[in-house]
Amino acid sequence: MKRIELPKVMAVRLYLNGAEPKSKAPVDSHTDAVAAIEKNAAEIITAAVLIEDRMVEATAKLLFGSQPLHKERTLFVNEIMSTSDMSYKAKRHAFTSVMEVMGTLGSEDLKALKRKLNNIMHWRNAFAHGNLMHEHNAGYVITYYSGGHKELVLDDELFEHIEQTIRDCLYACNGVIEGLRERT
């Protein structure tokens, strides 16, 4: 399949008067680092969409059981949860609220899942709408707006944290779905 290459713009931040960059110089070359960031961004956005789908599936299973042709379940999934009016935030709220009411997870586990799902939403928005910036003689940050100006320092530690958080959320959603298959 053809791989497209589109023009890109990247800001460079210079520090004057002894100010220090927020990031560290990457070990990789500039080209390799940017390629890795772009690949990771695509993975994060794709995974966030997958998690949205899994939250919808888990919510429908909690409410309607595992009968895929159940007309109310189909209506709920297609006409409510899958509409463009239902944002990631709204799906996350519906999913965690149903889990809370039904006692699917303990209080602390549910609180941790809510925090992780919220982080995924912020990261998805940062990588989908943010601006990549190279700090002169240092590494990379992504600047974005989420209730105010924010920045993420892009390094291995952040990407490892993102990867683990996404895996945790997928396991939680799949656990709800699989657990219901055994009960219904």
PyMOL commands that set and color helices and strands:
alter all, ss='L'
color gray80, all
select helices_A, chain A and resi 30-64+71-81+88-102+107-129+156-183
alter helices_A, ss='H'
color red, helices_A
select strands_A, chain A and resi 11-13+131-135+140-145+149-154
alter strands_A, ss='S'
color yellow, strands_A
deselect
rebuild
show_as cartoon
